[in-house]
Amino acid sequence: MKPVSPDVQFPKLEESVLRFWRENQIIKKGLRMNEGEKPFLFYDGPPFATGLPHYGHLLAGTLKDVVPRYWAMKGRYVERRWGWDCHGLPVEFEMENELGLSGYREVEKFGVAKFNDACRNIVQRYTKEWEEVVHRTGRWVDFENQYRTMDTPFMETVWWVLKQLWDKGLVFEGYRVMPYSWRIATPLSNFEASLNYKEVQDPALTCRFKSKKHNRYFLAWTTTPWTLPSNLALAANKDVSYVEVEEVATKDHYVLAQSRLAAYFKNPEDYRVISEFKGFALEHEAYEPLFPHFSDRSKEGAFQVILGDHVTDTDGTGLVHTAPAFGEEDFEVAKKYKIHLVDPTDHEGRFTKALPEFEGVNIKDADKDIIKYLKTKNSIFRHDTYVHNYPFCWRSDTPLMQKAISTWFVKLEPLKEKLLANNQKTHWVPEHLRDGRFGNWLENARDWNISRNRFWGTPIPIWRCNPECGEHVCIGSIADLEKWSGKRLTDIHKHFVDEVTIPCPKCKKAMKRIPEVLDCWFESGSMPYGQQHYPFENKEKFDAAFPADFIAEGIDQTRGWFYTLSVLSTALFDKPPFKNVIVNGLVLAEDGKKMSKRLKNYPDPKYLLDTYGADALRAYLTSSPASHAEDLRFSETGVKEIVRSVLLPLWNAYSFFTTYARADQWKASQSVEFIKQLKNPLDQWLLSRLQSLLSSIEEKMKVYHLYEVVPEVIGFIDELTNWYIRLNRRRFWSDEKSADKDLAYSTLYSVLMDFCKVLAPILPFVTEEIYQNLKSGGESKESIHLCDYPEANQKLVNVDLENQMSLVQKVVYMGRTIRNTNKLKTRQPLKEFLVITRNPGDQKTIESFSGLIASELNVKNVTFTNQEEKWVKLTAKANAKVLGPKLGPKMKVVLQKIKELPHDEVAKLEKEGKLPVEGETVTLEDVVIERAPSKKDSSKAKAE
């Protein structure tokens, strides 16, 4: 063994270990470990390489590393293949900014082929930085065998997936109102629309709509003034009570819900009720449009009051302004009345020439001009500001709109029961997510919008004939496309496949591909199959191992990756895509706010790794609430505390052992068969505790409770260093060689080696360093991470001894508490330590370890009693102080009385053996009372 300095710098140590791994190809060997054995299937959600990794990635990455390392050491073959998410809005949006383009039309002018080529060139911009961070944090992944969603084999599998859904009748085109991002000119999925809500201020207008039938106005409220030019109806609820009132000041008549009168007329004197009626009485009453642009639609049934169950009288006026093109409920209720919508906006959220006054103006920018126009027409009854949460595009950070659009969907209603059933087969950590957050999302799942009006993505492989024919063909592979078209493609991105036509099987005319690409979430959900190029390759391998044993990702993925994996797996195979999932929470700044580069409210990850090391960061993250879906307020102090409470004590134990083993020239080979010779109870106890720890870890790892594993491991470090080593120092210090000393070395060596293997998945660096120095001929593996995980030896488990030692530790802890409370340092010897217990078994245990207790507390004698009155009589002196961790409120009162008694009265009570309590019985278990020195007799008190 080489000498070990107690003065260690963990970041430098880790750099040395990284060099060792690199020079000896340890990572490659680790990734091939147990090849051919039973696989442990792990899926790694692919990140985008257009941004740098942050603490959220480091948290999830640590969980994704600990679990595969554990199962690899348990003998399973764990493929840890890295993947990159390459398609979709994140890449396109960054490329638009870089090229100085703004929106869909400018990309088309620039050229789709050039734009896609530019996207391809930036999708892996930060791969080098990602690889460096991943390696630096000790994570082992296979970068050489990585997959990319933009590669043709992956894309071909995605085509196959869609073709399976098509053949099952689950894919359809629909015209619906969808969450729509005008900045990137495409609809979003419902779960994407929920990713980025912000509190905003919007203008709130209550508008006057003039009835054509009666001399009155309908009042309707909206927070989207830009939709008012597209108004085609007003909706009422047939069961709500409405009133017509006359405004006293103006003599104008208004119709609104009766329950909303107080919101619009502050004083009863301001209005006079003309009539009351239910909402159904308003049906079909016509009114004059606010804007003239679509007034001819009145011939088709527009500009009338219609009835809808979505209308309430809890806010607004009880009458809902209805613009069917821009609201889902508006769309549905208008459809019932056969009112055809109008949409005067383009793909980029600008008004078209249908509204010449506002042509080319963004919808939100037009609010002020629309309000100004309505005021000139005296069409606004009230103008307020409304503060509310509103959805923003999670990529462009611009407000979303609701927009009726033709898009492609996957039907979810036929899958819902199977989705829920498969979810029941999945083990979630934390468990409540299965039936809570995720289960509820599945219960309310709606048809999944899978198409995007974009460019850089997997093209939807559907070819359509002209409208007169209406035929559609879905292609499931490159070979199928070649059969249909006669052309063989090696790249199937949009700018290539859009050039390919196929003959219509119905009318024989040329069919063109529909222009949309697939949502990148569809690709992520296809990842289990795409990474294997299934079913074109690796079919047997995939079929034998699917579903995955384990995945891990952030809580936001309950509506993202976890969801899309589940939908596609259920649709394709009627199986859950994964058996076990750990869901991590969000990593926030220490003040609870979102981490912000601009605010600099968190430490840079590189600084943290260079200052404290990756092991400290890994242990901190793994043991934090964030490892089981709760939010973590990241604290540099927390990482520093891991160094103090975990890494340094472990290193000190290792340093202690090597120092004395080298001095005594002790060889690890001497430890063979030592267990049968053990007689020292501390040796037996330490080995038993290790076996119990191993059993506990195995149980917790089976259910993926990493957050419970780390605290237990940390607790064992404390027992190893602050109990076993400290109590056995004299055995190692002895100058004489003896069998007992040799057994102490053997015990500590064996435990250090096995315990380092236990810690290896969590602390890969420091455990490697210790292993490399301590390993002997019996430990022939090149790296600790190539070793087998220790198995619990039940023959070494002594539960009684563990319980006894736990009791002894408790007694010693209480004694130390007494000393600390009275500011009596341990080096000051005391005459006696009195232990009160009612349990004869406990007394026997404490008696057998009385020498250890006396040594730890530096007292001459350890004595016992089970008579509480006698004990109080002996210790209830003037100036007595109450010490100990478990004091009930009554006892505090009683003992305070003892403290205040004069000497002569205490002496009398001592003689009579009575407690100074007014008829009450007090429990004194786990409480110690020790005499405090009096001022008059301080020298005698100190001596005692």
N, C-alpha and C positions, 0 to 999 in steps of 0.2 A: 504494500500500500504506500502511495505517495503521501507526504505530509499534507495536512489540511489546515489552512489558516481559519481561525474563527472570524476574521475580518473578510467578508465576502461581498463582492459586487455582482448581484444577480444578472444585470443586463450583460456584463462582460462574459460571465459564465455561459449565458445563453448563446452568445455569438460563437463561443468556442464549441458548444455542442452542435450548433448549426454547421460549422466547418466539418466536424466529425461526421455528421450525417451526410454531408455533400461528398466529402472525400471517399467515404466508404459505401456510397449509394444505399444508405440505410433506408431512406424513404421508399426507393424502388423495391427493396427487399420486403419492406413492411407491407407495401400494397399488394405484393404477390403472396404474402403469408397465407398459408393454409389453402392455396389454390388447389382445386380438386375436391376439397372437403365441402361439407354442407354450407351453402351460401347464406349469408345474412344480407338481405337485399335492402339497400339504402338509396333513396332518391334525394338528390340535392337540387333544390330550386335554383334555376340558373339566374344570375344577376345580369344587369346591363353593365357593360364596360365603358359606357359613355360618362360615368361619374366615378368618383373615388369612394372606396369603402369607408363607412362611418361606424359608430359604436353599435348601431342596430345590426350591421353585418357581422361585427366582431362577436356580439352576443350570440346570434344564431349560429355563426361559424364555430364557436366554442362548443355549443351543445352538439353540433353535427360532427365534431371531432371526438368528444369524450365517448359518446355511445359507440361509434364504430371501433375505436381503439379497444374498448372493453370487450366487445364481442370477438374481435380478432384475437385478443389474448385468451379468450375462452375457447378458441379452436375453430371459429367459423371463418369462412372466406368472405371478406367484405370488400366489394368493388366500390371504390370511392372516386367515381368518374366526375370530372368537372365539366360544367356546361356553361354556355353563354347565351343569354337572351339577346337576339340581334335585330329583330324586326320591331315595327310598331311606332307609335306616336313619340316616345322619348327620343328615338334616333332622328325621326323626321323633323321634329320640332327644333332640335339642336342644329340640324343641317340647314333648315330654313334660316335660322338666325345667322349661321356662319356665312351663308351665301347671300345674305341680304334680301331674302325673299319673304313675302308676307302673304301667306294664304295659298289656297288651292289653285286659283287661276294663274298666279305668278309661277308656280311650280310647273304647270302645264306649258306655259310660255317658255320657261327655261328648258324644258324637255325631260320627259319621264326617265328616259334611259340615262341621261347625264345625272339627273337627281339621284336615281337609285345607285349608280356607280359611286357617287359621292357619299351616299349613306354607307355603302359597303366599306369604304375607306376609313370611316370614323368609328364603326361599331366596336372596334377593339382598341380604341385610342389609349385606354389606361390599363391594358392587360398586364403590362410590365409592373405597374404600381400595384395592381391587385395581387399578382403572384408574389411580389415582395412582402406585402402585408400578410398574406396567407401563410407564407413560410415563416415570417418573423413571429407570428403568434403561435407557432408550433403545430399548425394544422397540416395533416397529411392528406393530399388529394392527388389524383392522377391528371396532371395538366397535359401530359404527352398524348393521352388518349381522349382528349376533350371532344365534346360535340358542340355544334353551333346550329342554332335554329335556322340560319340562313343557308346552310349547306343543302345541296340537292337531296341527299338521302333522307335527311330529316324532313324536308318539305314534301317529299314523295310519300312518306308515312302519314303526314298530315292530310294529304289528299286521300289516302286510303281510309283514314278515320272518318272523314266527311262522307266518303262514298258509302261506308257502312251505315251511317246515320240516314243517308239519302235512301238507301235500299230498305231501311226499316220504316220509312215514311215519317221521319222525325224532322226533316228539313223543309222549310216552306218560306215563301216570300210573303211579306205582309206590309200593309200600309198603315202605320201607326204613329202616334205621337211618342217621341222618344226624347230622353235627355240628349241635348245636342250642343257640341262645342263649335261655335261659329269661327273661333280662331283657327282651329285645325280642320274645320269643314267636314265633320263626321259625327254620326250618332255615337253614343256611349252605352255600355251596358248599365243596367240599373245599379249594380253593385259599384261600378266605377263612379256613378253620379253621387254616391254617398261618401266618397273618400275625402272630400274637401269642402266642408261647410264653413262659411264665414259669417260673422255678424256684420250686417250692412245697413245703411240707411237708404230707403227708397221713397220716392214721392208716392203718397197715397191720395188718390182722387175719388171723390164721390160725385158721379156725373148725373146730369139730368137728361133723361130720354123722354121726349114728348110723345104722348099717346096720340094715335090717329083717331081713336074711337071716342075718347073723353077729353075734356079740358083738364088734363093732369099730366104730371111727370112721374116716371119711374126713377127711383134713386138706386144706383148700383155703384159698388165700391171696387177699386182695383189698385194694385201696387205695381202694375206693369202698363203704364200709359202707352207705351209703344205698340201694344196689342189693340188699342181702341180703334184704329182705322180698319182693323180686320173684324170688328164686332159684327156678328150676324144674328144674335139672339140674346134674350135675357131669360135666365132660368129662375123659376120659383119652385118651392116645395108644396105639393098639393095639400099637405096636412098642417102647414104653418099658418098661423093667424096673421093676416095683413090688415092694414088700415089705410084709408085715404084721409089725409089731414089737410087742413088749410093753414098755411103760414099767415099769422095775423098781420105781420108787417107788410108782406108783399101781395097777399091774397092768392098766391100760387098754391096749387094743390099738388101733393106728393103722395106716392104710394111706397110703403116700406113695411117691414115686419113690425108687428105691434110691440114685440119685446125690445126693439131697437130704437124706440121713440126717445127714450131718455138720453141715448148716445148722440142724438142729432138736435134735440131741442132741450136746452138746459132747464127751461122753466115751463110748467104746464100752461102758463099764460101766453106762451109764444105760438101756440097752435090750437086748432079746434078740430076734433075728430068728426069727419063727415060720415064715414061708414066703416064697418068691419066685415071681413069675409075671409074664407080659407083660400089657400093658394090656387086650388083647382079652378076658381072663378076667373082667374087671370089668363088661363090657357088660350092661346091663339090671338090675344089682343095685340094688334099691330102698333108699331111706334116708328117714329122718323129716325133714320140713321144719323149718327153724329157727323159722319164724313160722307161726301157724295160719291166716292169712287166706285162703290159696289152697290149703289142704290137699286140698280136694275135687278139685283138678286131677290128683291121683294116679290117678284113674280114667281120665284121658285120656292117661296115659303120662308125666306129670310126676314129678319126684323119683326119678330113676333115673340111673345112670351111663351116659353115652353116649360115643361115640368121635369124636374130631376131629383132623385133621392139624395144626391150629393149636396144639395143646398141646405144650409142650416141657418138658424137665426141667432147663433152665438157670437157672431162678429159681423162686420160690414153692415149691410142694410137688409139682408134676407133675400135680396135679388142679386143674381150673379151675372156679371158681364161675360158673355160667351163668345170666344174667338176660337172656333173648332180646330184651326191649324196649330194652335199654340197651347193646348191644354188637353191632357188625356181624358178627363171627365167631360170637358166641353166637346171633344171629338165624339165620344160615345153617345152623349145625349143628343147631339145634333144629327148623328146618323139615324137615330130612331125617328126623327122628324124629317128625314130625307133632305136635310139642309146641306148642300155641297159647300165645302170649305173654300176659303180663299187664302192664298199665301203670297203676300207681296214682298217676301224676303228671298235673297239668294243664298247659296251655300255658305257664304261668309258673313251672314248676319247683317247684310246691308239691304236697304229698301230698293226695290226695282222701279222701273218706269211706271208700274201700276200705281205708284204714289209719286207723281212727278215733283210735288213740293219737297219730298224727302229723299228723292232718288240718290243712291250712292252713300247715304248716311247710315252709320251703324245704329242698330236698334236702340241701344242704351243712350247713345249721343243724341238721338232724336227726341227723347223724353221732353226736354225743355221746349222745343219748337212745337211739339204736339200740345203740350199744356197751354202754351201761348195762343195757339190756334183756337183751342176749345174755350179759352177765356174770352176771346173776341166774339165767339158765338153764344156767350152766356150759358155754356153747357156744363160748367163746373159749379156744383153746390158747395163743396168744401175741398180745400187743398191742405193736406197734412204731410208730415214726415213720419215714416213707419220704420222702426228698427226691428229687424228679424234675421234669422239664420237662413242663408241662401246658398245653394250648391254652386261651386266653382269647378271649372275643369281642372282635374288633378295634374295635368301636364302643362297647360298653358297659363293656368292661374287666372283665367278670365271667366266672367259669369256665364253659366250655362243658360240655355233657353230650352223650352219644350217646343218641338217642331215635328209636324207630321211629315213622314218620309217613308219611302219604300225601302225596306231593308229585309235581310234574311235572318231567320230565326231557327233555333232548335226547340222543338216542342218539349216542354217539361212535365205537363200534366200526365202523360202516359208513364213517365219515369218516377213520379213523386213517391209512390208507395215503395218502390224498390230502393230509391235513394234513402228513404227513412229507415228501411229494414237494414240496408248495408251499413248505415251510420251506427246502428246498434251493435254491429260486429266489430267496431273500431274502438280502441282504447285511447281516450284523450287525456292529456295532462295539461292543465287541471281537468278533472273528470266532469265538472259541471258544464263545460263547453259543449259536450256531446249533445245533451238534450236542451241546453240553454241557447247560447249564442248561435251555434252552428245548426242545431236541430230546429230552432225557430226560423232560421233563414231558409232551411230546406222546406219547412212547412208552408212558407209563404212564397216559395220560388215561383218566378214567372218565366215565360218563354225567354230564352237567352238570345239576345241580339248578337250575332257572330260576324256581321259584315261591317266593313269600314270603307268609307269613300276616300281611300288613301292610295299610296303608291308602293311603299317599301314594306312588303309583307308577303305571305304566301297567298297567291291568287286563288280565289274561290274557283274550283275546277268545274264550273257549270257553264255549258254552252247553250245559248238561246237562239231560237229561230225568230223570224220576223213576227210582229204582233198578229198578223193574219193567221199564221200557223200556230204559234204559241208553244211549240215543242221545246222541251228541255232535255239535255243529256248531262249526266254527272260522270266525270272521268276519275278513276281511282288509282291510276299509276301512269308512269311515263310510257310504259309499253302499251297501255290502252290508248293513250293519246296518239302514239305512233300508228296503231292499227286503224284508228279513226281518220287520221290526217295524212299518214304517210311520211310524217316528219319526226325525226328523232332529236329531242332536245336534251342538252346536258345541263342547262340552267333553266329553271321554270319560273323565274321572276316575271313580274307583270309585263315589262317591256319586251320580253321574248314570247310569252304565250299569247299575248294579245295579237300577235301577227299570225297566229295559227287559226284557221277555220276548219270546220268539219262538216261533212254533208248531213243534212237533216234526214233522219230515218223515216220521216213522215212525208215531207214534200220535196226532199232531195236538194233543196237550196242550201247555200252556205250558212252555217251557224257561227255566230261570234260569241266569244266568252263574255260573260257579264263583267262590268268594269271593276267591281269591288274586290278588296283583299280581305283575308280573314283577320279577325280580332287577334292580337298577339296573345291574349289570354287563352284562346283556343289552342295555340301552339304550346303554351305552357302546360295546359291540361293534357296535351298529347305527348308530353315529354317522356313518360315511361316507355312508349312505343317508338317515338322518334329517335331517341338516343341509340336504340338497337337496330334501327332501320327495319322494324317489324312491319309486316310479316315477310318481307323480301329477304331478310337475313335473320339469323339468331332466333328462329321461331321456337325451336325446341328448348333452347336456353331460357327464353322469356317465359314460355308456357309452364316450365318446371318451377319457376321461382315466384311468379306474380301471385298475389300482390306484394308490395314492399313490406318488409318487417318494420321499417322505421322511417319517418320523415320529421323535420322540424322547421318551423318558420314563425314569423311574427303574427300577432293576433289579427292584424289587418287582413291576413290571408284567409281568414274564415269566410270572407266574401270574395276572395280572389282565387289563389292557386288551389287551396284545399277544396274549394267549391267546384272549380272547373275539372280538377282531377276526378272528383266524385261523379260528376255528371257523365263524363266520357267513359269512365270505367264501368259505371252502371249500364250505360247504353250499349257498350260493346260486349261486356262479359258478364254483366249482372253480378259484379264483385265490388267490394270496397277497394279503392286503389292502394290503401295502406292499412296495416294492422295496428300500428302505434304511432302517435304523433305527440310531440312536445310543442306547446305553443308558448312562445316568449312574449313578454310585454314590451312596452315602449321604453326606450332609454331617453330620459329627459335631462335637462340641465339641473344643477343642484337646487335652483330656485323653483323648480317645477315647471318651467317654461320649456317650449320646444328648443332643442339645440339649434343655435344660429351662428353661422360663420360671421355674419355682420355684427352681431352683438358680442361675439367672442365669450360666450357664457359657458364654455366647457374647455377642458384641457385637450390640446392636440394629441391624438392617439400616438403619434411618433414620439412626442415628448414623454408620454406616460411609459411607453415601452423602453425608451432610453433611460428613464429614471428609476423605474421599479421592476421592469421586466415583464415578459408575457405570462409567466407562471402566476404572478400576483394578480394580473388582470383577469386571467382565466378563472382562478379560484374566486375572485370577487364577483364576477358575472354569474358563475355557475351557482353560487350559494345565495344569490340575491333574489328578491321577489320576482325579478324579471324572468327568471328561469321557469316560472309557472304562471305566465300571462298577466302578472301585475306590473304596473309601471315602476320604473326605477329612477330615482333622482340621483344621477351619477355624481359620485363624490371622490375626488382624488384622495381625500383622507381615508376613505374606505379601502382603497387599493393599498395605501401605505400601512393600514392596520393589518392587512393580510400578510405583508412582509414581516411585521412585528410579531404577530401571533401565530403564524403558520410557518413561513419559510425560515426565519431565523431560529426558532426553536428546533425545527427539524435539522437544520444545518449544524446547530450546536451539539445535538445528539450525535450526529455523524462525526463532527470534529472531536468530541469527547472520546468516542470509541477509537478512532484512528490514532489519536495521540497516545493512549495507553496501550493499545494493541501493538503499535510500532515499538514503544518503549520496552514491552515485554516480549517482542518478537513473536507475537502470537500468530498462528497460521489458521486460516479458515478450515483447513483439512482436519484440524483437531476437533471440529464441532460435530463430526459424524457420530451418530448414535448417542448423542449427549442427552437426549430427552429422557431416556430410561433411567438416567442417573440423577435426575433433578430431585433435590430435597428442599431447597430454599423455597418457601411459599411465594416469595415475590417473583421468582423465575416462573413458577407454575402459574401464578396469577397472570403474568404478562402474556404468556403463550395462550392461556385460556381466553384472555380478552381479545387477542388477535383473531382467534378462531370465531369468537362470537361476532366480532366486527365483520369478518368475511361472510358469515351466514347472513348477517343483517344487510350487507351491501348486495348480496345476491338477490335477496327478497325485494329490495328496493329497486334494483336495476331491472328486475323482471317487469316491474310496473312503471319504469322510467321516471322514478321520483329522484332525479338528480339533486334537487334542492334539499332532500333529506340525507343524501349520501355525504355531501361535503361537510355539513356540521358534525356528523359522526366521525369522519376522518380527522377533522380538526380537533375534536374532543380526544381522540386517541393520541394525537401528537402531544397534547397536554399531559395525558397519563404517562406517556413514554418518558417525557423530559422532566416534568415537575413532580413525578412520583417515583417511577421505577429507577431512573438514573440517579436522581438526587438521593434516594434512600440507599442506593447501592454504591455510592461513590467510594466508600471506604474499602469495599471489596476490590475495586480496581486500583485504589491507591496503594494497597499493600505491597511492600517490597518483596514479600515471599511468594514464590510460586506454590499454588495449591490446587487441589481438585475443585474446591469451591470457586476459586478465582477463575479457573478455566471454564467452569460451567456458566459463570456470569458472562464471560466473553462470548461463549457459544450461544447463550440465550439472546444477548443483545445483537449479535451478528445475524442470527437467524431471523429475528424480528425486523431488524433494519432492512434486510434484503427482501423479505416478503412484503413488508409494509411499503417499501418503495415501489414494488410491483402493483400494489393496491393503488398507490397514488399516481402511477405513471400516466393513466389516461387524462388525469386532471392537471398534473404538474409534469409535463413531459421533459422539461429541461433539467431541473435540479435532480430528478430521480435518475435520469441518464448519467449525470455527472457522478452521483453517489455509486450507482451500479458499476460503472466502468472502473472505479477505484477499488471497490470491495469484492468484485467477482473473483472467484477462484476456479480451480479445475472443475469443481462440481457445477459451476455456472458457466457453461460453455457458449451460451448465446452471445452473438456479437453486439446486440443492443438489448436494453431492458424491454424495449417495445416488441422484440421478437420472442420474448419469453411467454410462457403460459401464465395465465392469471392464477394466483394461489387458490387452492381449494381448502375449505375448512376441514380440519381434522377433528372430528367429533370426539375422538378418544382423549384429546387434550383439553376438552371443555370441562371446566369444573365450576358449575353454576353456584354452588354453595360458597366456594372460595371467592368468586367474583362479588357475591352479595356481602360476604364478610368484609372484603377489602373496601367495598363501597361504604359500608358502615364506618369503618376505621377512617376513611377519607373524610366522611362527614364530621366525625368527632374532631379530627385535626383541624378541619376548616372552622369549626365553632371555636376551638381554642385560639386559633389565629385571629378570629374576629374579636375575641375578648381582649387579646393583647393590643390589637390595633385601636380598639375603642378606648382603651385606657392608656394608649401611647406607651406600652411596655414592649420594648424591642426584644426580639427572640434571644439575643445574646445575654439578656438579663435572666439568670436562673430564678425559678420560682419553686416554692416548697411542695405545692400539691395541686393536682388537677382533679376536681371532683366530677364524676359522671353519674347522672341520675337516669336510671332506666327501669322500667317495670318488667322488661322482657328478659328472662333468665338466659335465653339463647344469645341475646345481644351482649349481655354481661360477660358471658363465657368468651364470645368473640373478642370483645374489647380487652378482657384479661389476657387472652393469648397473644394479643398484639400490644400489650401495655408498654413493653420496652420500646417499640417503634413509636408509639404515641408520645411517650415521655421524651424520647430523643428529638422528635419533631418539634415539640412545644417547649423543650428545655425546662422540664420540671423534674423534681426528684421522685415523686410518687404519683401514680394514677390510682385513685380510690373510687369506690362505688357506693351507692345507696339507692334503695327504692322507696325510702320513707321521706315523703316530701316535707312533713312537719319537722322532722329531725334536721333535714338539710337546711330549711329556712332558719331553724333555731341556731344552727351552727354559723350561719352566714349573715343573719339579719342583725348587723351591727349599725351603730350610728354612722352616717355617711356612706351606707351601702349603695352601690350603684347597680342598675339593671343593665345586663349585657346579653347579647344574643339576637338572632334574627327573627324569632317568632314570638312576639309579645302581643297578646290580645289587649283590647282597650281596658277591660276590667283589671287585668293584672297590673297595668301601668298605674292605675289609681291606687291599688293596694300597696304596691311596692313603694310608691311615693310616700305613703303614710309611714311605712317602715323607715324610710330615709329621714323623715322629719321627727321621729321619736327621740326624746332625750336618752342619755346613756343609762340612767337608772331604770327607766321603764323598759328599755331593751333587755337589760339584765334580768328584770323580773319575768319578762316573756320567755327569755332563754330558760330560766329555771322551771317555768310552768310548761314549756314546750308548746306554747300557743301561738297562733298567727294573729296579728293585729287586724283582723277583718271582721266587719260587722255582720256576722252570721253567714258569710259567703264562702263557698269552696272555690279554690283557684287551682287550675291545672298548670303545673310547672314543667311539663315535658318539653324538651328541647330548649329550655331556658337556663342560663347559668347566671348565678349571682356571685359576685366576688367582692370581697372587702376592699374598699379603697382606702389608702393610707390617710390617717387623720393628721391634722396639722401639729398636734401635740406630741405625736409619737411617730414621726416620719421615718426615723432611722429604723425603728423596730418593724414598721410596716414594710419598708423596703427589703429588709432581711427576710421577712416571711414571704 
